[in-house]
Amino acid sequence: MIDELVDLVVDRRDAADAVHQRPFVVGIAGGVGVGKTTLAASLSAALARIDLSVVVVATDNFLFPNDELARRGLLMQKGFPQTYDVDAIESVIATLRRGATATVPVYDHQTYDVVDVRTDVDPTDVLVLEGVNVLQERVADLLDVSIYLDVDVDHARSWFFDRFRDLCEKGEGFYAPFKTMTDAERASIAESAWSGINLVNLEQHIAPTMRRADVVVAKDAVHTIVSITLT
C-alpha cells in the first residue's frame, strides 16, 4: 500500500511544480508508538527508488530541552503541542525552501533530551516531517501533503507497553534505573505514563488533528496497513 502514498505524493508534487519551491513537505502524524517513524522510512525509501531525494526529520528534534521544559512547568507534558519549538520548525523549512542548508537540533531517545549536537540538512526534493504534533495548526500550515496514522487506542496502548518493557530490559540510558525493577513495578510506571501523559495527549491534542489530514492510513493489531483513505 506504500505505492498508493507514493502516487499521492508524486501527483501532488507534479501539480504544484510550476509554483512550488523545493522541498515538497510531507507530514506524518499520529499517536505515540503507532509507527510514524517506520512509515516515514518506508515512504522515503519508496520515493528514493523513483529518483527523488528525500530527507526524514522527526519533530522530536524540536522539543524544548528538559531544563527549559522544567522551567516552564511542562516536563510531565512532553510531547504536548506547547513543548515544541515551532518557530524552529518554521525556520528550518523556510531555510530549505530558500535553497540553503538548514541546521536541525538532535533529540536523543536514550537520554530523553535534546543533546548538544546539531545536524545539517541539505536542500532536497521531498522532506518527510514526522511526529505527534505534525498536524497542529502552525505545523500543518507548512505541509504540502499530510498523513494521519490511525490506530485503535487499545492497540496503541499494547504497543506502548511492549516497547516500554523491551527498553527496560535493555536498560540503556534513561531506562537504566528500570532494568532491575520487577515486571509489576515496570507495568505500574508504564500505566502511569500511558494514562497520565500519552493517552491525554492523544485524546486532547493528537486525534483531533486527524481532520486536517489529506489521507488517513489505518493499521490493525499486527501493524499491517488495512486502508488508505483520502479525506
C-alpha positions in Angstrom: 0.0 0.0 0.0 3.0 2.3 0.2 2.7 2.6 -3.6 -0.6 4.5 -3.1 1.1 7.0 -0.8 3.9 7.4 -3.3 1.4 8.1 -6.1 -0.3 10.7 -4.0 2.9 12.5 -3.2 4.1 12.4 -6.8 0.7 13.6 -8.2 0.5 16.4 -5.7 4.1 17.4 -6.2 3.8 17.3 -10.0 0.7 19.5 -9.8 2.5 22.0 -7.6 5.8 22.1 -9.5 5.0 25.3 -11.6 4.7 27.4 -8.4 6.3 25.3 -5.7 9.8 25.6 -4.3 11.7 22.5 -3.0 11.3 20.7 -0.8 7.8 19.3 -1.1 6.9 18.7 2.5 5.0 15.5 3.6 3.8 15.3 7.2 3.1 12.1 9.1 1.2 12.4 12.3 -0.3 10.0 14.8 -0.1 8.9 18.4 2.9 7.7 20.4 4.4 4.5 19.2 2.0 3.8 16.3 4.7 3.5 13.6 5.2 7.0 12.3 9.0 6.5 12.0 8.6 3.2 10.2 6.1 4.6 7.8 8.3 7.6 7.2 11.3 5.3 6.4 9.2 3.1 4.1 7.8 6.1 2.2 11.3 7.7 2.0 12.8 4.5 0.5 10.0 4.2 -2.0 10.4 7.8 -3.1 14.1 7.4 -3.4 13.6 4.4 -5.7 11.9 6.8 -8.2 15.0 9.1 -8.1 13.6 11.7 -5.7 16.0 12.9 -3.0 14.3 12.6 0.4 15.1 13.6 4.0 13.2 12.5 7.0 13.1 14.8 10.1 11.3 13.9 13.3 9.7 16.8 15.2 11.1 15.3 18.4 14.3 17.1 17.5 12.4 20.3 18.1 11.2 19.5 21.6 12.5 22.1 24.1 15.3 20.8 26.3 14.3 19.2 29.6 15.8 22.1 31.6 13.5 24.5 29.6 10.5 22.3 30.0 11.1 22.1 33.7 11.4 25.9 33.9 8.1 26.2 32.1 6.4 23.5 34.3 5.9 21.3 31.2 8.3 18.4 31.9 5.4 15.9 32.6 3.7 17.1 29.4 6.5 16.3 27.0 5.0 15.7 23.5 2.1 18.1 24.1 1.9 20.9 21.5 3.4 23.6 23.8 6.5 21.5 24.4 7.8 22.0 20.8 9.8 24.9 19.4 7.5 25.6 16.4 9.5 28.7 15.5 12.5 26.5 14.9 10.4 24.1 12.7 9.2 27.0 10.6 12.8 28.4 10.3 14.2 25.0 9.1 11.6 24.7 6.4 11.9 28.3 5.3 15.7 27.9 5.1 15.3 24.7 2.9 12.8 26.5 0.7 15.4 29.2 0.1 17.7 26.5 -1.2 20.0 26.7 1.7 21.3 24.1 4.2 19.3 24.1 7.5 20.7 23.1 10.9 18.4 20.8 12.9 18.8 20.0 16.7 19.1 16.4 17.8 16.9 14.6 20.3 18.4 11.6 21.9 15.8 8.9 22.9 18.4 7.2 25.1 18.6 10.3 27.4 15.2 11.6 26.6 16.6 15.1 26.0 17.9 17.4 23.3 21.7 17.0 23.1 24.4 19.4 22.3 24.7 18.3 18.7 23.3 19.7 15.5 22.9 18.1 12.1 22.8 19.8 8.7 20.0 19.1 6.3 20.7 20.0 2.7 18.0 21.1 0.2 16.0 18.1 -1.0 13.2 17.2 -3.4 11.0 15.8 -0.5 11.1 16.5 3.2 9.2 14.0 5.3 8.3 15.5 8.7 7.0 13.0 11.2 5.8 13.5 14.8 2.8 13.7 17.1 2.5 17.4 16.6 2.7 17.5 12.8 -0.9 18.3 12.3 -1.1 21.0 14.9 -2.2 24.2 13.1 1.1 26.1 12.7 3.0 23.0 11.6 0.2 21.7 9.4 0.3 25.0 7.5 3.8 24.2 6.4 2.8 20.9 4.7 2.0 20.0 1.1 0.6 16.6 1.9 -0.5 15.4 5.3 -0.9 11.8 6.5 -2.5 10.7 9.8 -1.7 7.2 11.0 -4.8 5.9 12.7 -4.7 3.0 15.2 -7.2 1.7 17.7 -6.3 3.0 21.1 -6.1 -0.4 22.6 -3.5 -1.4 20.0 -1.6 1.7 20.7 -1.6 1.1 24.4 -0.4 -2.5 23.9 2.4 -1.4 21.6 3.5 1.2 24.1 3.6 -1.3 26.9 5.6 -3.8 24.7 8.1 -1.1 23.7 8.5 0.1 27.3 9.1 -3.5 28.5 11.8 -4.0 25.8 13.6 -0.8 26.6 13.5 -1.6 30.3 15.1 -5.0 29.7 17.9 -3.4 27.6 18.3 -0.9 30.4 20.2 1.8 28.5 20.3 5.5 29.1 17.1 6.8 30.5 15.9 3.2 31.1 18.9 2.1 33.2 17.1 2.5 36.5 14.2 0.3 35.3 16.4 -2.7 34.4 16.4 -4.2 37.9 12.7 -3.5 38.6 10.1 -6.2 38.8 7.6 -6.7 36.0 4.9 -5.3 38.2 6.9 -2.2 39.0 7.5 -1.6 35.3 3.9 -2.1 34.5 2.9 0.4 37.1 5.2 3.0 35.6 4.1 2.2 32.1 0.4 2.6 33.0 1.1 5.9 34.7 2.9 7.2 31.7 0.2 6.0 29.3 -2.8 7.1 31.2 -1.4 10.3 32.6 0.6 11.6 29.5 0.2 9.7 26.3 -3.5 9.0 26.4 -4.3 12.5 27.4 -2.1 13.9 24.6 -3.8 11.5 22.1 -7.3 12.3 23.1 -6.9 16.1 23.6 -4.3 17.1 21.1 -3.3 14.4 18.5 -6.5 12.6 17.5 -8.5 15.9 16.9 -5.9 16.9 14.3 -6.9 14.0 12.1 -9.4 16.3 10.5 -6.6 18.2 8.9 -5.1 15.1 7.2 -5.2 14.7 3.4 -5.1 10.9 3.9 -5.7 8.6 6.8 -3.7 5.4 7.0 -5.3 2.8 9.3 -3.4 -0.1 10.8 -4.5 -3.3 12.6 -3.3 -5.0 15.7 -0.2 -6.5 14.0 0.9 -3.2 12.3 -0.5 -4.1 8.9 -1.9 -1.2 6.9 -5.5 -2.1 6.2 -6.8 1.0 4.5 -5.7 4.3 3.0 -8.5 6.9 2.8 -8.4 10.3 1.1 -10.3 12.8 3.2 
